[in-house]
Amino acid sequence: MSYTPDHKEHTRKRILASARRLFNAHGFDGVTIDAIMADADLTRGGFYAHFPSKEALFEAALLDVIPTAKPEAQETATSERAAQQTRRHMLTQFQHYLSAGHRDNLAEGCAIAAHLSDAARADPDLQAAFTQLTKTLTKVWAAKLNTTSSATDEDDPRLALFSMMIGGLALSRAVDDPTLSDQILADCRGALGVLAPELGDPTTEERES
């Protein structure tokens, strides 16, 4: 029985979606190919038509979350009001990232924060994918914030913001004290205005919401 190219791509996306959720929730070593294919409602036999190995699937699932920066997100705002709306939108997104809801939704949450320890011990191919994802997301965030800089990829002014958010989320998940976990997130939200002052005062935004 033959399938159309669209069918194969649709199946691949189903595998990636299941892999992303399960890898996020259980880590690389805590997930089997059988479990991923069952979650996607597929049989194991079809796995190798799409990916040569579990490691290749893990890399593909990680890179699959890279957003595409829309042209309008990179344009300079034409008015102060438009620029302010953009900054408020970004602040809302960043505050959600550092929220208890995101912390507690591991399966659907940020793949970078979920796999920091996996990547630190990974092979060069996966570490290269992690590097690509970090650079791309940093550029996307900088574009949305309408920042201009001559810094290189390795010295981007948004790297401190990116690292604080990723690290803060990961640490809030790692501790077993709920009060401490909430405080980590709150302190990171408070630091947003220091690392990205163009966002405004995050504490004021939280009081008004």
C-alpha positions as CSV (number, residue, x, y, z in Angstrom):
1,M,0.0,0.0,0.0
2,S,1.5,3.4,-1.0
3,Y,1.1,6.6,0.9
4,T,1.3,10.2,-0.3
5,P,4.2,12.5,0.8
6,D,1.6,14.4,2.9
7,H,0.8,11.2,4.8
8,K,4.4,10.6,5.6
9,E,5.0,14.1,6.8
10,H,1.8,14.0,9.0
11,T,3.0,10.8,10.6
12,R,6.4,12.2,11.2
13,K,4.8,15.2,13.0
14,R,2.8,12.9,15.2
15,I,5.9,11.0,16.2
16,L,7.7,14.3,17.0
17,A,4.8,15.6,19.0
18,S,4.7,12.5,21.1
19,A,8.4,12.4,21.5
20,R,8.6,16.0,22.6
21,R,6.0,15.5,25.3
22,L,7.4,12.2,26.6
23,F,11.1,13.3,26.5
24,N,10.2,16.5,28.3
25,A,8.2,14.6,31.0
26,H,10.6,11.7,31.5
27,G,14.0,12.6,30.0
28,F,15.9,10.8,27.3
29,D,16.6,7.7,29.3
30,G,13.1,7.4,30.7
31,V,11.4,7.0,27.3
32,T,11.5,4.1,24.8
33,I,10.7,4.0,21.1
34,D,7.8,1.7,21.9
35,A,6.3,4.2,24.3
36,I,6.7,7.1,21.8
37,M,5.1,5.1,19.0
38,A,2.3,3.9,21.2
39,D,1.6,7.5,22.3
40,A,1.4,8.5,18.7
41,D,-1.0,5.6,18.0
42,L,1.5,4.0,15.7
43,T,3.4,0.7,15.6
44,R,7.1,0.4,16.3
45,G,7.7,-1.0,12.8
46,G,7.1,2.3,11.2
47,F,9.6,4.2,13.3
48,Y,12.7,3.6,11.2
49,A,11.0,4.9,8.1
50,H,11.3,8.4,9.7
51,F,14.3,8.3,12.1
52,P,17.4,6.2,12.1
53,S,17.6,6.1,15.9
54,K,16.2,7.3,19.2
55,E,19.0,9.8,19.4
56,A,18.1,11.2,16.0
57,L,14.5,11.6,17.1
58,F,15.5,13.4,20.3
59,E,17.6,15.8,18.3
60,A,14.7,16.4,15.8
61,A,12.2,16.9,18.6
62,L,14.4,19.5,20.2
63,L,15.0,21.4,17.0
64,D,11.3,21.2,16.0
65,V,10.4,23.8,18.7
66,I,12.5,26.5,17.1
67,P,10.1,29.3,16.2
68,T,10.0,31.1,12.9
69,A,10.5,34.8,13.4
70,K,7.7,36.5,11.4
71,P,8.8,39.6,9.4
72,E,6.6,41.8,11.4
73,A,8.2,40.7,14.6
74,Q,11.5,42.1,13.3
75,E,10.2,45.5,12.1
76,T,10.8,48.6,14.2
77,A,7.7,49.9,15.7
78,T,6.3,52.9,13.9
79,S,5.0,54.6,17.0
80,E,5.7,54.7,20.7
81,R,2.3,53.3,21.4
82,A,3.0,50.3,19.1
83,A,6.4,49.8,20.7
84,Q,4.8,49.9,24.2
85,Q,2.3,47.3,23.2
86,T,5.0,45.0,21.9
87,R,7.0,45.4,25.1
88,R,3.9,44.7,27.3
89,H,3.2,41.6,25.1
90,M,6.8,40.3,25.6
91,L,6.7,41.0,29.3
92,T,3.5,39.0,29.6
93,Q,5.1,36.1,27.7
94,F,8.2,36.2,29.9
95,Q,6.2,36.3,33.0
96,H,4.2,33.3,31.9
97,Y,7.4,31.5,31.2
98,L,8.4,32.1,34.8
99,S,5.0,31.1,36.2
100,A,3.9,28.2,38.4
101,G,1.7,26.9,35.5
102,H,4.6,26.6,33.2
103,R,6.8,25.0,35.9
104,D,4.2,22.4,36.6
105,N,3.4,21.6,32.9
106,L,6.7,19.8,32.2
107,A,5.5,17.7,29.3
108,E,4.3,20.7,27.3
109,G,6.8,23.2,28.6
110,C,10.2,24.5,27.4
111,A,12.4,21.8,26.0
112,I,15.7,23.5,26.8
113,A,14.8,23.8,30.5
114,A,13.6,20.2,30.5
115,H,16.8,18.8,29.0
116,L,19.7,20.8,30.5
117,S,21.2,17.8,32.2
118,D,20.6,15.5,29.2
119,A,22.4,18.0,26.9
120,A,25.3,18.5,29.3
121,R,26.1,14.7,29.0
122,A,25.0,14.4,25.3
123,D,27.0,13.5,22.2
124,P,28.4,16.3,20.0
125,D,25.4,16.2,17.6
126,L,22.9,16.8,20.3
127,Q,25.0,19.5,21.9
128,A,25.2,21.2,18.5
129,A,21.4,21.1,18.3
130,F,21.2,22.6,21.7
131,T,23.6,25.4,20.7
132,Q,21.6,26.1,17.5
133,L,18.4,26.3,19.5
134,T,19.9,28.7,22.1
135,K,21.3,31.0,19.4
136,T,18.1,31.0,17.4
137,L,15.8,31.7,20.4
138,T,18.1,34.5,21.6
139,K,17.9,36.2,18.2
140,V,14.1,35.8,18.1
141,W,13.7,37.3,21.5
142,A,16.0,40.2,20.6
143,A,14.1,40.9,17.4
144,K,10.8,41.0,19.3
145,L,12.3,43.4,21.8
146,N,13.4,45.6,18.9
147,T,17.0,45.6,20.2
148,T,19.9,46.6,18.0
149,S,23.4,45.5,18.8
150,S,26.7,44.8,17.0
151,A,27.4,41.9,19.4
152,T,28.2,38.5,18.0
153,D,26.2,35.3,18.6
154,E,28.5,34.4,21.4
155,D,28.1,37.8,23.1
156,D,24.5,38.7,22.6
157,P,23.1,41.2,25.1
158,R,19.9,39.0,25.5
159,L,21.9,35.9,26.5
160,A,21.8,36.9,30.2
161,L,18.0,37.3,30.0
162,F,17.7,34.0,28.2
163,S,20.0,32.2,30.7
164,M,18.2,33.6,33.7
165,M,14.8,32.5,32.5
166,I,15.9,29.0,31.5
167,G,18.0,28.4,34.7
168,G,15.3,29.9,36.9
169,L,12.6,27.6,35.5
170,A,14.8,24.5,35.7
171,L,15.9,25.3,39.3
172,S,12.3,25.9,40.4
173,R,11.5,22.4,39.2
174,A,14.5,20.8,40.8
175,V,13.8,21.9,44.5
176,D,11.4,20.0,46.7
177,D,10.3,23.1,48.7
178,P,7.2,24.6,47.2
179,T,7.8,28.0,48.9
180,L,11.3,28.1,47.6
181,S,10.3,27.1,44.2
182,D,7.7,29.9,44.0
183,Q,10.3,32.4,45.4
184,I,12.7,31.5,42.7
185,L,10.1,32.2,40.0
186,A,9.1,35.5,41.7
187,D,12.7,36.7,42.0
188,C,13.4,35.8,38.3
189,R,10.2,37.7,37.2
190,G,11.5,40.7,39.3
191,A,14.8,40.5,37.5
192,L,13.2,40.9,34.1
193,G,13.2,44.7,34.4
194,V,17.0,44.7,35.2
195,L,18.1,42.5,32.3
196,A,15.6,44.0,29.8
197,P,14.7,47.5,31.1
198,E,12.8,48.3,28.0
199,L,10.1,45.9,29.2
200,G,9.2,48.3,32.0
201,D,8.7,47.4,35.7
202,P,7.6,43.8,36.0
203,T,6.4,44.3,39.6
204,T,4.1,47.1,38.5
205,E,2.7,44.8,35.7
206,E,2.0,42.0,38.2
207,R,0.2,44.4,40.6
208,E,-2.0,45.7,37.9
209,S,-2.9,42.2,36.5
